[in-house]
């Protein structure tokens, strides 16, 4: 029964690790698209003759989003490597804990 639980947990961890390994690529794609959006907004602002100062709050917010997405991608990569280490440890097994010593409930009676 315990081995079945360990096997199921290992499978679940593998599935989670696979899904988490996909996240950095997706976040990088999203970061690139946000960068393209910022470039497009800058280009449209100069083409329409608007002063870039009017768009500064939007630029700052988008830049914050890009930075936040980079941090999330880094965190996900770290989490993925930690999960890989956990899976390795589970596959090799963890040594069992030593048995617990039980104390008698009542002191021995004098003879």
Secondary structure per residue as TSV (DSSP state, phi and psi in degrees):
chain	resnum	aa	ss	phi	psi
A	1	X	-	360.0	-46.8
A	2	X	H	-63.2	-38.8
A	3	X	H	-64.1	-36.7
A	4	X	H	-63.5	-42.4
A	5	X	H	-63.3	-42.0
A	6	X	H	-63.6	-42.7
A	7	X	H	-62.8	-43.7
A	8	X	H	-64.8	-39.7
A	9	X	H	-65.1	-39.9
A	10	X	H	-64.3	-40.7
A	11	X	H	-64.7	-43.0
A	12	X	H	-63.9	-40.4
A	13	X	H	-65.5	-38.9
A	14	X	H	-62.5	-44.2
A	15	X	H	-63.4	-41.9
A	16	X	H	-65.3	-41.4
A	17	X	H	-62.5	-40.2
A	18	X	H	-63.8	-45.6
A	19	X	H	-63.8	-41.5
A	20	X	H	-68.5	-29.9
A	21	X	H	-69.5	-22.1
A	22	X	H	-79.2	-25.0
A	23	X	H	-61.5	-45.6
A	24	X	H	-57.9	-39.8
A	25	X	H	-64.6	-42.2
A	26	X	H	-66.0	-40.9
A	27	X	H	-66.3	-36.1
A	28	X	H	-65.7	-40.7
A	29	X	H	-60.7	-43.4
A	30	X	H	-65.9	-39.2
A	31	X	H	-62.0	-42.2
A	32	X	H	-63.6	-41.7
A	33	X	H	-66.1	-37.7
A	34	X	H	-66.1	-37.2
A	35	X	H	-62.4	-41.2
A	36	X	H	-64.1	-39.0
A	37	X	H	-62.8	-43.3
A	38	X	H	-62.3	-42.5
A	39	X	H	-61.9	-42.0
A	40	X	H	-64.4	-42.0
A	41	X	H	-64.7	-42.2
A	42	X	H	-61.9	-43.2
A	43	X	H	-65.4	-41.3
A	44	X	H	-69.3	-33.4
A	45	X	H	-67.0	-40.3
A	46	X	H	-75.3	-30.9
A	47	X	H	-69.1	-36.9
A	48	X	T	-81.9	-3.9
A	49	X	T	82.5	8.8
A	50	X	-	-76.7	146.9
A	51	X	-	-71.9	133.0
A	52	X	G	-59.1	-21.2
A	53	X	G	-62.8	-31.1
A	54	X	G	-66.2	-27.7
A	55	X	G	-95.6	0.5
A	56	X	H	-57.4	-44.0
A	57	X	H	-60.3	-38.0
A	58	X	H	-66.5	-42.4
A	59	X	H	-59.6	-43.8
A	60	X	H	-64.5	-43.3
A	61	X	H	-64.7	-42.6
A	62	X	H	-66.3	-37.5
A	63	X	H	-64.2	-39.8
A	64	X	H	-61.5	-41.5
A	65	X	H	-62.1	-42.8
A	66	X	H	-62.3	-45.4
A	67	X	H	-62.9	-41.9
A	68	X	H	-63.8	-40.5
A	69	X	H	-65.2	-35.3
A	70	X	H	-65.9	-41.3
A	71	X	H	-63.6	-41.1
A	72	X	H	-63.4	-41.5
A	73	X	H	-62.6	-42.5
A	74	X	H	-63.1	-42.7
A	75	X	H	-63.6	-41.0
A	76	X	H	-65.5	-37.5
A	77	X	H	-64.5	-41.4
A	78	X	H	-63.4	-43.8
A	79	X	H	-63.7	-39.5
A	80	X	H	-62.2	-43.9
A	81	X	H	-67.4	-35.9
A	82	X	H	-65.0	-41.5
A	83	X	H	-65.0	-37.5
A	84	X	H	-62.0	-41.9
A	85	X	H	-63.4	-40.6
A	86	X	H	-63.0	-42.8
A	87	X	H	-63.4	-41.5
A	88	X	H	-60.0	-44.4
A	89	X	H	-63.6	-38.0
A	90	X	H	-69.3	-35.5
A	91	X	H	-69.0	-39.8
A	92	X	H	-80.5	-16.0
A	93	X	-	85.8	151.8
A	94	X	-	-108.3	133.2
A	95	X	-	-59.2	142.4
A	96	X	-	-67.0	153.7
A	97	X	-	-72.8	148.8
A	98	X	-	-65.3	151.3
A	99	X	-	-65.1	149.2
A	100	X	-	-81.1	137.1
A	101	X	-	-87.3	129.9
A	102	X	-	-98.1	138.8
A	103	X	-	-94.0	147.3
A	104	X	-	-64.9	145.1
A	105	X	S	-69.6	-39.4
A	106	X	S	-117.6	147.3
A	107	X	-	-68.7	153.1
A	108	X	-	-64.6	146.2
A	109	X	-	-80.8	141.3
A	110	X	-	-70.4	147.7
A	111	X	-	-90.6	360.0
